[in-house]
Amino acid sequence: MRRFLFLTVALGLLSACEVSDPGPVAPLPSVPDSPPLSASAAQSAFASVSARVRPVAVRECQQRTQGANCDFKIEVDPNPKAPVNAYQTVDKNGRPLIIFTRSMIATARNADELAFVMGHEAAHHIRGHLARQNASAVAGAIILGGLAGLAGGGSSTIDAATQIGASVGALTYSKEYELEADELGTVITHKAGYNPLVGAHFFSRIPDPGDRFLGSHPPNAARIQTVQRTASSLGLTQ
Protein backbone atom coordinates (compact mmCIF):
# COMPACT_ATOMS: atom_id res chain seq x y z
CA MET A 1 0.00 0.00 0.00
CA ARG A 2 2.79 2.40 0.90
CA ARG A 3 4.67 1.67 -2.28
CA PHE A 4 1.47 2.21 -4.27
CA LEU A 5 1.03 5.63 -2.71
CA PHE A 6 4.61 6.61 -3.49
CA LEU A 7 4.28 5.46 -7.08
CA THR A 8 0.99 7.31 -7.55
CA VAL A 9 2.47 10.59 -6.36
CA ALA A 10 5.64 10.13 -8.39
CA LEU A 11 3.62 9.56 -11.53
CA GLY A 12 1.57 12.65 -10.75
CA LEU A 13 4.70 14.73 -10.37
CA LEU A 14 6.00 13.40 -13.67
CA SER A 15 2.82 14.07 -15.63
CA ALA A 16 4.17 17.35 -16.96
CA CYS A 17 7.58 16.13 -18.10
CA GLU A 18 6.57 14.05 -21.11
CA VAL A 19 7.40 15.52 -24.51
CA SER A 20 5.07 14.72 -27.38
CA ASP A 21 6.42 13.01 -30.48
CA PRO A 22 7.67 15.82 -32.74
CA GLY A 23 6.99 13.79 -35.87
CA PRO A 24 9.11 14.18 -39.01
CA VAL A 25 11.79 16.83 -38.64
CA ALA A 26 13.09 18.77 -41.63
CA PRO A 27 16.85 18.49 -42.12
CA LEU A 28 19.02 21.32 -40.88
CA PRO A 29 20.92 23.34 -43.49
CA SER A 30 24.03 21.50 -44.58
CA VAL A 31 27.39 22.70 -43.33
CA PRO A 32 30.86 21.50 -44.24
CA ASP A 33 31.81 18.37 -42.33
CA SER A 34 34.72 20.03 -40.63
CA PRO A 35 36.75 18.63 -37.73
CA PRO A 36 36.79 20.29 -34.32
CA LEU A 37 38.61 23.61 -34.13
CA SER A 38 42.23 23.58 -33.09
CA ALA A 39 42.90 24.46 -29.46
CA SER A 40 44.02 28.00 -30.28
CA ALA A 41 41.20 28.56 -32.77
CA ALA A 42 38.64 27.23 -30.30
CA GLN A 43 39.82 29.54 -27.52
CA SER A 44 39.84 32.51 -29.90
CA ALA A 45 36.34 31.66 -31.12
CA PHE A 46 35.10 31.27 -27.55
CA ALA A 47 36.39 34.72 -26.58
CA SER A 48 34.88 36.30 -29.70
CA VAL A 49 31.52 34.59 -29.27
CA SER A 50 31.38 35.50 -25.58
CA ALA A 51 31.96 39.16 -26.41
CA ARG A 52 29.01 39.14 -28.83
CA VAL A 53 26.56 36.89 -27.00
CA ARG A 54 26.93 38.36 -23.52
CA PRO A 55 25.51 41.85 -24.27
CA VAL A 56 22.57 40.29 -26.10
CA ALA A 57 21.89 37.95 -23.20
CA VAL A 58 22.06 40.87 -20.77
CA ARG A 59 19.63 42.89 -22.86
CA GLU A 60 17.17 40.01 -23.25
CA CYS A 61 17.37 39.34 -19.52
CA GLN A 62 16.65 42.97 -18.66
CA GLN A 63 13.72 43.10 -21.06
CA ARG A 64 12.16 39.79 -20.05
CA THR A 65 12.59 39.81 -16.26
CA GLN A 66 11.91 42.07 -13.32
CA GLY A 67 14.60 42.48 -10.72
CA ALA A 68 16.72 39.57 -11.95
CA ASN A 69 20.50 39.77 -11.86
CA CYS A 70 21.43 40.06 -15.54
CA ASP A 71 25.16 40.61 -15.12
CA PHE A 72 26.22 37.42 -16.90
CA LYS A 73 29.75 36.15 -16.46
CA ILE A 74 31.00 33.60 -18.96
CA GLU A 75 33.84 31.40 -17.75
CA VAL A 76 35.86 28.31 -18.58
CA ASP A 77 35.82 25.48 -16.04
CA PRO A 78 39.31 25.36 -14.48
CA ASN A 79 39.32 21.55 -14.44
CA PRO A 80 41.10 20.48 -17.66
CA LYS A 81 39.72 16.95 -17.31
CA ALA A 82 36.05 17.94 -16.96
CA PRO A 83 33.82 16.14 -19.49
CA VAL A 84 32.06 17.86 -22.38
CA ASN A 85 29.53 20.16 -20.75
CA ALA A 86 28.19 23.68 -20.45
CA TYR A 87 25.93 24.78 -17.65
CA GLN A 88 24.34 27.77 -15.96
CA THR A 89 24.61 28.50 -12.26
CA VAL A 90 24.98 31.49 -9.94
CA ASP A 91 27.79 32.58 -7.64
CA LYS A 92 27.42 33.28 -3.92
CA ASN A 93 26.19 36.78 -4.71
CA GLY A 94 23.56 35.60 -7.17
CA ARG A 95 25.46 36.62 -10.29
CA PRO A 96 24.57 34.34 -13.22
CA LEU A 97 27.46 32.24 -14.49
CA ILE A 98 27.72 30.38 -17.78
CA ILE A 99 30.43 27.74 -17.54
CA PHE A 100 32.02 25.87 -20.45
CA THR A 101 34.40 22.99 -19.93
CA ARG A 102 37.51 23.01 -22.08
CA SER A 103 36.41 19.80 -23.75
CA MET A 104 33.09 21.45 -24.64
CA ILE A 105 34.90 24.33 -26.34
CA ALA A 106 37.18 21.88 -28.14
CA THR A 107 34.19 19.88 -29.40
CA ALA A 108 32.63 22.82 -31.25
CA ARG A 109 32.88 22.78 -35.03
CA ASN A 110 32.26 26.49 -35.48
CA ALA A 111 31.34 29.76 -33.75
CA ASP A 112 27.62 29.21 -34.42
CA GLU A 113 27.62 26.11 -32.23
CA LEU A 114 29.42 27.91 -29.43
CA ALA A 115 26.96 30.79 -29.68
CA PHE A 116 23.93 28.52 -29.64
CA VAL A 117 25.07 26.62 -26.55
CA MET A 118 25.95 29.91 -24.85
CA GLY A 119 22.55 31.39 -25.70
CA HIS A 120 20.83 28.24 -24.48
CA GLU A 121 22.55 28.44 -21.09
CA ALA A 122 21.78 32.15 -20.76
CA ALA A 123 18.15 31.35 -21.50
CA HIS A 124 18.01 28.97 -18.54
CA HIS A 125 18.77 31.90 -16.24
CA ILE A 126 16.42 34.32 -17.98
CA ARG A 127 13.57 31.82 -17.73
CA GLY A 128 14.33 31.21 -14.05
CA HIS A 129 14.79 27.49 -14.52
CA LEU A 130 17.26 26.97 -11.69
CA ALA A 131 14.95 28.48 -9.09
CA ARG A 132 11.91 26.69 -10.52
CA GLN A 133 13.74 23.36 -10.52
CA ASN A 134 14.78 23.85 -6.91
CA ALA A 135 11.19 24.67 -5.95
CA SER A 136 9.97 21.51 -7.68
CA ALA A 137 12.59 19.46 -5.85
CA VAL A 138 11.49 20.86 -2.51
CA ALA A 139 7.83 20.19 -3.31
CA GLY A 140 8.60 16.61 -4.35
CA ALA A 141 10.59 16.01 -1.17
CA ILE A 142 7.79 17.37 1.01
CA ILE A 143 5.08 15.36 -0.73
CA LEU A 144 6.80 11.97 -0.75
CA GLY A 145 8.37 12.49 2.65
CA GLY A 146 4.99 13.47 4.06
CA LEU A 147 3.27 10.45 2.55
CA ALA A 148 5.94 8.18 3.98
CA GLY A 149 5.25 9.64 7.40
CA LEU A 150 1.48 9.29 7.01
CA ALA A 151 1.98 5.68 5.98
CA GLY A 152 3.79 5.02 9.24
CA GLY A 153 7.29 4.83 7.86
CA GLY A 154 10.28 5.15 10.13
CA SER A 155 12.93 7.85 9.88
CA SER A 156 15.01 5.91 7.34
CA THR A 157 11.96 5.34 5.13
CA ILE A 158 10.98 8.99 5.36
CA ASP A 159 14.53 10.09 4.52
CA ALA A 160 14.62 7.77 1.50
CA ALA A 161 11.21 8.96 0.31
CA THR A 162 12.28 12.58 0.73
CA GLN A 163 15.38 12.01 -1.39
CA ILE A 164 13.37 10.22 -4.08
CA GLY A 165 10.77 12.98 -4.03
CA ALA A 166 13.44 15.65 -4.46
CA SER A 167 14.96 13.79 -7.41
CA VAL A 168 11.61 13.24 -9.08
CA GLY A 169 10.55 16.82 -8.41
CA ALA A 170 13.73 18.22 -9.94
CA LEU A 171 13.08 16.25 -13.13
CA THR A 172 9.38 17.05 -13.41
CA TYR A 173 9.72 19.95 -15.83
CA SER A 174 13.33 19.45 -16.95
CA LYS A 175 12.45 18.52 -20.54
CA GLU A 176 10.11 21.49 -20.81
CA TYR A 177 12.85 23.76 -19.48
CA GLU A 178 15.32 22.48 -22.08
CA LEU A 179 12.90 23.25 -24.91
CA GLU A 180 12.21 26.71 -23.48
CA ALA A 181 15.96 27.34 -23.35
CA ASP A 182 16.35 26.11 -26.93
CA GLU A 183 13.65 28.56 -28.05
CA LEU A 184 15.06 31.63 -26.31
CA GLY A 185 18.60 30.48 -27.04
CA THR A 186 17.74 30.55 -30.74
CA VAL A 187 16.63 34.18 -30.39
CA ILE A 188 19.78 35.16 -28.51
CA THR A 189 22.01 33.38 -31.03
CA HIS A 190 20.35 35.15 -33.94
CA LYS A 191 20.47 38.59 -32.31
CA ALA A 192 24.16 38.09 -31.57
CA GLY A 193 24.79 37.65 -35.28
CA TYR A 194 25.10 33.87 -35.47
CA ASN A 195 23.02 31.24 -37.23
CA PRO A 196 21.08 29.07 -34.74
CA LEU A 197 20.22 26.56 -37.47
CA VAL A 198 23.92 25.93 -37.99
CA GLY A 199 24.46 25.96 -34.24
CA ALA A 200 21.79 23.30 -33.77
CA HIS A 201 23.97 20.83 -35.68
CA PHE A 202 25.50 20.25 -32.27
CA PHE A 203 22.49 18.01 -31.54
CA SER A 204 23.47 15.69 -34.37
CA ARG A 205 26.70 14.79 -32.60
CA ILE A 206 25.44 14.11 -29.09
CA PRO A 207 23.65 10.94 -27.94
CA ASP A 208 19.89 11.12 -28.42
CA PRO A 209 18.24 10.62 -25.02
CA GLY A 210 14.93 9.73 -26.66
CA ASP A 211 11.84 10.28 -24.54
CA ARG A 212 13.03 8.38 -21.49
CA PHE A 213 10.94 8.11 -18.37
CA LEU A 214 12.66 10.29 -15.75
CA GLY A 215 14.99 11.62 -18.44
CA SER A 216 16.32 15.14 -18.01
CA HIS A 217 16.51 16.10 -21.69
CA PRO A 218 13.95 15.82 -24.51
CA PRO A 219 14.61 13.91 -27.74
CA ASN A 220 17.04 15.63 -30.10
CA ALA A 221 14.33 15.72 -32.77
CA ALA A 222 12.08 17.79 -30.52
CA ARG A 223 14.92 20.19 -29.81
CA ILE A 224 15.81 20.61 -33.47
CA GLN A 225 12.15 21.20 -34.30
CA THR A 226 11.97 23.89 -31.62
CA VAL A 227 15.00 25.65 -33.09
CA GLN A 228 13.58 25.42 -36.61
CA ARG A 229 10.19 26.77 -35.57
CA THR A 230 11.73 29.67 -33.66
CA ALA A 231 14.20 30.44 -36.44
CA SER A 232 11.35 30.49 -38.95
CA SER A 233 9.52 33.07 -36.81
CA LEU A 234 12.68 35.19 -37.02
CA GLY A 235 12.74 34.90 -40.81
CA LEU A 236 15.55 32.36 -40.95
CA THR A 237 15.30 29.41 -43.31
CA GLN A 238 18.94 28.37 -43.64
N, C-alpha and C positions, 0 to 999 in steps of 0.2 A: 504493500500500500504506500509506504513512504517513497519507494523508488518510483512508483507511478506518479506520485505528486511532483517529485523533482523533474521527471521527464516531461510532464504536462507543462510545467512552468517554463522549462528550458525551450520547449518547442514554441511556446507563446512568445518568448523573448526573441526567438529567431525568425519569427514570421515575417519580419520586415527586411531580412537580409538576403532573400532570394532575388536573383536577377533573371528576368525573363529572357528567353532565347532570342538573340538579336536577329536570327534568320540570316539569309545570304548577305555577305558584306562585300561591297565593291572594293577592288584592289586599290591600294595606295599608289600614288604616282611613282613611277620607277625612278630609282636613283642608281648611280654607278655602284657596283659591288666593290666598294673600296675596303681595304683593311683598316683596323683601328689606327688612329693618329699616333704618330711617334710621341714619345714622352714629352719632348720639348714643345711640339706642336699642340699636344693636348693641354698642357699647362697654359700656353699662350691663348688658346681658344677659350679655355675656362675663364681666364681673367677678362678677356674681351666680352664674352657672353655675360658674365656677372655684371660688368659695367653698364651693359645695355638693359638687362632684364631687371636689375634691382630698382631703378627709378620707376619703371612701369609697375612693378609689384607694389611699391610704396604708394603710388598714385591710385591704383585700383583698390588697395586696402583702405586708403583714406576716404575714397568715394563710396565704398560698399559697407563700411562699418561705422560704428559710433563709439568713440573712446578706446578703440583697440590700439595697441602698440604696433605701429607700422614701420618701425625703424629696423628693417631687415638687415641681418648680417649674414653674409654667405662665406662659408669657411670650408677648408679641407680637413677631413679627419686626420689627426696626427699619427694614427696607427697605420704604418705602411702595409701591414698584413690584413687589414680589415677587408672583408669580402665586398663584392660589388653591391653598392647600396647608396641611396640618397634618402635623407629623411628630414623632417621638420620638427623642431623642438623649441623650447624657450630657455633662456638662461635664468639665473637666480633672481634677476630683476624684471623678468617677464619680457625681455627683448626676444623677438622671433629669430631663430637661427635656422639656416638651411645648410645642411652638412652633406658634402660629397666625400665618399672614400676615394682614395687615389685609384683604386682599381675601377671604380665607376667612371672616373674621368678618362682613364685609359681605354675603356670599352667603347666609348663614343666613336662613331664613324665621322661625325661632322658637327658643326656648331649648332645646327638646327636641333639635333638630338639633345645636346647639352641644354639648350634653351628650353626645350619642351619639358624636360625633367625638372629643371629649375622652376619653371612656371607652375608646374604641377605641385611641387612642394610648397611654393608660396601660396598657392590656392588653398592648401590644407589649413594654413593659418588664417587666411582671410575668411574662410567659411567656418572657422571656429571648431574644426573637427577634433582637435586634441582635447579641448574642454568638454565637448559633447561626448566623446568616447569615454572620458573619465567619469562623467555623470552616469552613463549607461552601465559602466562597470560597477559603480557604487550601488546603483539600483538593483542590478543583478545579484550582487552580494547580499544586499538586505533581504531581497525576496526569497532566495534559496536558503539563506541562513535562517531566516524567520520561519520558513516552512519546516526546516529540519528541527527547529526548536519546538514548534507546535506538534510535530509528529513524535515528540518525546526523545529525540536524539541526544546523545551525550555531547560533551564539549568537543571531542575529536570529530564526531559526525557533523556538528554544526560548523566547525572550522573548515572541514573538507567541502561542505556544501557552499559555504561562503566563498571559498576560493574558486569553485566551479562556477558559481553564479557570477563572480567578477569576470572570469574568462569569457563566459558566454555573453555577458552584457557588453563587454568591450568589442565583441565581434558582431553584435546585432546589426549595426548599420555600416560596418566597415566597407562592404562592397559598394553601397550607395555613396559613401564618402569618396571612394576612389573615383567613381564616375563623375561626381561633382567636381573633384579636383582636376580631372581630365578636361572637363568642359571649360572651367575658368582658366586652366593652364593653357588651353588652346588660344583663348583670348589674349592672355598675357604674352604668349610666344609671338603671336601675330603683331601685337602692338609694339613689341620690342624689335620688330623688323626681321623676324625669322619665320620660316615656313613650318607650321605645326604638322602639316601632312607629311612632310619629310621627317620631321622629328618623331612622328608616331611609328616610323619604321623600327624604332627601338623595340616595340612590342613583338616584332617578328623574330627577334633573337633571344627572347627570354622564354622560359618554360611557360606553357599555357596552364594556368591553374584549373581551367574548366569551371564548372559551377558546383564546386565541392561544398558539401554540408559542413558548416563551421569554417569555411574558407575565409580568408581575409581579403582576397582580391577577386574581382569579377573575371569572367573569361576574357581573353585578349580580344576576341571578336567584338564583344560588347564595348570594349574600350576604344577600339579603332572606329567603330560605328559612331560613338559619341564624338570623337575628334572630327570625323567627316561631317557629321550633322552641324556641329558648331562652326567648323570652317566654312561650310556652305552658307551659313547665315552671315558670315563675314565677307562673303563674295569670293572665297577661295575655292578653286576647283582642282588645282594641281600645285 
